Amino acid sequence: MKLAEWVRCDLDEVTAILAGVRDESADALVTDLLAARRIFVLGVGRSGLLARMFAMRLMQLGLQIAVVGEVTTPPIAASDLLVVLSGSGRTATALTLAGQAKAYGARLLAVTADPTSPLASLADLAVVVPAGSVKTDVTTPTRLPLANALEQAMAVLLDCVGAMLAEQLAQDNVTLLQRHANLE
């Protein structure tokens, strides 16, 4: 296929996935983010990259944010929220750390494709991004490599949640730019 065909294929798959995300779950995610004293984000692999992107946006919105695993990550506590991104909801490292956060009394929010996964079961709130992945089921109908469509759908979802937060917090791009990194 040529590039234009790949782009159409990609956008069609991502659009179909996002059509299945419930508005109520995105609203609940926004509510939980605004209610938390501090927000911690966690993901492994490409999900970890998405988590870091989301953390950057939350910081620019003025929220207290930490990325799990960084040397500057403070201890999690009962008034905190851990947001875990895992398409499968079965990533061992993410499950272990999610369990630890729950043991410390933190609220757990999962962003996952599988509502029946161990992560979704452990979570106080699971935002389901309904997509298959050849990483967990090689018969998943996709023309894209591995979990590309799912990961891109998660990125768009989190970007839209960032926009929802900005609207609720009455933050515009001028305000966000004031918190944008200047050592780059």
C-alpha positions in Angstrom: 0.0 0.0 0.0 1.0 3.6 -0.5 1.2 6.1 2.4 -2.3 7.6 1.8 -3.8 4.1 2.0 -1.9 3.4 5.3 -3.0 6.7 6.7 -6.7 5.9 5.9 -6.3 2.4 7.3 -4.8 3.8 10.5 -7.4 6.5 11.0 -10.2 4.1 10.3 -9.0 1.6 12.9 -8.4 4.3 15.5 -11.7 6.0 14.9 -13.6 2.7 15.2 -11.9 2.1 18.6 -12.6 5.6 20.0 -16.2 5.3 19.0 -16.5 2.5 21.6 -15.1 4.6 24.5 -18.0 5.7 26.8 -18.4 9.4 27.5 -19.2 8.5 31.1 -15.8 6.9 31.6 -14.0 9.9 30.2 -16.0 12.2 32.5 -15.2 9.9 35.5 -11.5 10.1 34.6 -11.6 13.9 34.5 -13.5 13.9 37.9 -10.9 11.6 39.5 -8.0 13.6 38.2 -9.4 16.8 39.5 -10.2 15.2 42.9 -6.7 13.8 43.5 -4.2 15.5 45.7 -1.4 14.1 43.5 -1.5 12.0 40.3 0.9 9.3 39.5 1.1 7.7 36.0 2.5 4.3 35.1 2.9 2.3 31.9 5.4 -0.1 30.5 6.8 0.0 26.9 4.8 2.1 24.5 2.1 2.5 27.2 4.8 4.1 29.3 5.6 6.6 26.6 1.9 7.5 26.4 1.8 7.8 30.2 4.8 10.2 30.1 3.0 12.3 27.4 -0.1 12.5 29.6 2.0 13.4 32.6 3.5 16.3 30.7 0.1 17.7 29.8 -1.2 17.3 33.4 1.9 19.2 34.6 1.2 22.0 32.0 -2.4 22.2 33.4 -0.9 22.8 36.8 -1.8 19.5 38.4 0.6 17.7 40.8 2.0 14.8 38.7 4.7 12.2 39.1 5.8 9.4 36.7 6.3 6.1 38.5 9.9 4.9 38.2 11.6 8.3 37.9 14.2 9.1 40.6 12.1 12.1 41.7 8.9 10.2 42.2 7.6 10.8 45.8 5.9 8.2 47.9 2.2 7.5 47.0 -0.4 8.0 49.7 -4.1 7.5 50.3 -5.1 10.9 48.9 -3.3 10.1 45.6 -4.4 8.6 42.3 -2.4 6.1 40.2 -3.3 6.1 36.5 -2.1 2.8 34.9 -2.0 2.4 31.1 -1.9 -1.2 30.0 -3.7 -2.4 26.8 -3.8 -6.0 27.9 -4.3 -5.2 31.6 -2.0 -8.1 32.3 1.5 -6.5 32.3 3.2 -8.0 35.4 5.1 -4.9 36.4 2.0 -2.7 36.1 -0.1 -5.1 38.1 2.6 -5.4 40.9 2.9 -1.6 41.2 -0.9 -1.1 41.0 -1.3 -3.6 43.9 1.3 -1.7 45.9 -0.4 1.6 45.3 -3.7 0.1 46.5 -2.0 -1.3 49.6 -0.9 2.3 50.4 -4.5 3.4 50.0 -4.2 5.2 46.7 -7.1 5.2 44.3 -6.4 3.2 41.1 -7.6 4.2 37.6 -6.9 1.8 34.7 -6.9 2.6 31.0 -7.1 -0.7 29.3 -8.7 -2.6 26.4 -9.9 -5.5 28.4 -12.6 -4.9 31.0 -12.1 -8.4 32.4 -8.4 -8.1 32.9 -6.7 -8.3 36.3 -5.9 -4.6 36.2 -9.5 -3.6 35.4 -10.6 -5.8 38.3 -8.2 -4.2 40.7 -9.0 -0.7 39.6 -11.5 1.7 41.3 -12.3 2.9 37.8 -11.5 1.3 34.5 -11.6 3.3 31.3 -12.1 0.8 28.6 -10.6 1.5 25.1 -12.2 -1.4 23.3 -9.6 -2.8 20.9 -7.8 -6.0 20.2 -4.1 -6.5 20.1 -2.2 -9.2 18.3 0.0 -9.2 21.4 -2.8 -10.9 23.3 -4.7 -12.4 20.4 -2.9 -13.0 17.1 -6.3 -13.3 15.3 -7.1 -9.6 16.0 -8.3 -8.0 12.8 -5.8 -5.2 12.1 -3.5 -4.3 9.3 -1.2 -2.3 11.7 1.7 -3.8 13.6 1.0 -5.2 17.1 -1.1 -2.8 19.2 -0.6 0.3 17.1 -4.3 1.2 16.7 -5.0 0.7 20.4 -2.0 2.7 21.5 -2.9 5.6 19.1 -6.5 5.5 20.4 -5.2 5.7 23.9 -3.1 8.7 23.0 -6.0 10.5 21.4 -8.3 9.7 24.3 -5.7 11.1 26.8 -5.2 14.2 24.6 -8.9 14.8 24.6 -9.1 14.3 28.4 -6.3 17.0 28.6 -8.5 19.3 26.6 -11.5 18.5 28.8 -9.4 19.3 31.9 -8.2 22.6 30.3 -11.7 23.6 29.6 -12.9 22.8 33.2 -9.9 24.6 34.7 -10.4 27.6 32.3 -6.8 27.2 31.1 -5.9 28.3 27.6 -2.7 27.9 25.6 -1.2 31.1 27.0 -1.5 29.6 30.5 -0.2 26.2 29.4 2.8 27.8 27.7 3.8 29.4 30.9 4.3 26.0 32.4 5.9 24.5 29.2 9.6 23.5 29.6 12.0 26.3 28.7 15.2 24.2 28.9 14.9 22.6 25.5 
